[in-house]
């Protein structure tokens, strides 16, 4: 069953389990950033950016079921931040 982008973005939140999975990814990328910044003394901005994207992705998944619109806007925000970071890193 195919969904339109609007249906996919503004769907009901997936739940706490999915949100915690995304938060786990965020913690991992923040740890990577910390490792390279402190121990290797290099500037690893990609870990920081990806950690932030995963945090923004996790927030809509832990919202109550009746917050579909807010969840959709947060999903769009995570896409915008990810694309913006990609453009920033490429240029």
C-alpha positions as MATLAB code, in Angstrom:
seq = 'XXXXXXXXXXXXXXXXXXXXXXXXXXXXXXXXXXXXXXXXXXXXXXXXXXXXXXXXXXXXXXXXXXXXXXXXXXXXXXXXXXXXXXXXXXX';
ca = [
       0.000    0.000    0.000;
       1.569    3.239   -1.188;
       1.404    6.398    0.913;
       1.718    9.980   -0.210;
       4.483   12.049    1.394;
       1.859   13.987    3.351;
       0.401   10.758    4.786;
       3.884    9.466    5.613;
       5.104   12.643    7.326;
       1.909   13.428    9.241;
       1.168    9.883   10.395;
       0.619    8.853   13.983;
       3.864    8.675   16.012;
       5.479    5.240   16.030;
       5.923    5.055   19.781;
       8.490    5.126   22.540;
      10.455    2.139   21.280;
      11.255    3.812   17.973;
      11.995    7.103   19.720;
      14.459    5.423   22.036;
      16.138    3.749   19.073;
      16.677    7.143   17.413;
      17.954    8.572   20.713;
      20.409    5.687   20.940;
      21.742    6.579   17.504;
      22.024   10.212   18.613;
      24.032    9.250   21.694;
      26.327    7.133   19.527;
      27.024   10.014   17.150;
      27.564   12.436   20.032;
      30.052    9.931   21.466;
      31.838    9.785   18.115;
      31.983   13.576   18.060;
      33.322   13.668   21.617;
      35.936   11.020   20.837;
      37.314   12.858   17.824;
      37.085   16.299   19.433;
      38.718   15.472   22.753;
      40.985   12.499   22.201;
      42.024   12.967   18.586;
      41.915   16.787   18.731;
      40.288   17.044   15.318;
      37.143   18.855   14.329;
      34.471   16.244   13.596;
      31.329   18.226   12.955;
      29.560   15.339   11.193;
      29.006   13.470   14.470;
      27.484   16.544   16.040;
      25.213   17.205   13.075;
      24.031   13.607   12.766;
      23.423   13.408   16.510;
      21.243   16.506   16.300;
      19.332   15.116   13.313;
      18.643   11.887   15.220;
      17.415   13.826   18.271;
      15.045   15.828   16.086;
      13.905   12.552   14.503;
      13.308   10.929   17.904;
      11.126   13.672   19.362;
       8.068   13.115   17.100;
       8.054    9.395   17.821;
       7.508    9.837   21.570;
       4.681   12.362   21.227;
       1.086   11.370   22.066;
      -1.018    9.938   19.239;
      -3.135   13.068   18.858;
      -0.071   15.208   17.992;
       0.207   14.115   14.349;
       0.615   17.650   12.987;
       3.431   18.529   15.407;
       5.108   15.196   14.663;
       4.902   15.942   10.942;
       6.472   19.369   11.323;
       9.295   17.904   13.428;
       9.897   15.220   10.797;
      10.095   17.941    8.153;
      12.507   19.889   10.390;
      14.788   16.864   10.679;
      14.847   16.506    6.893;
      15.648   20.214    6.469;
      18.460   20.060    9.035;
      19.918   16.928    7.419;
      19.838   18.389    3.905;
      21.197   21.729    5.151;
      24.052   19.989    6.935;
      24.829   17.945    3.838;
      24.957   21.068    1.695;
      27.115   22.824    4.307;
      29.560   19.918    4.493;
      29.837   19.572    0.729;
      30.593   23.254    0.109;
];
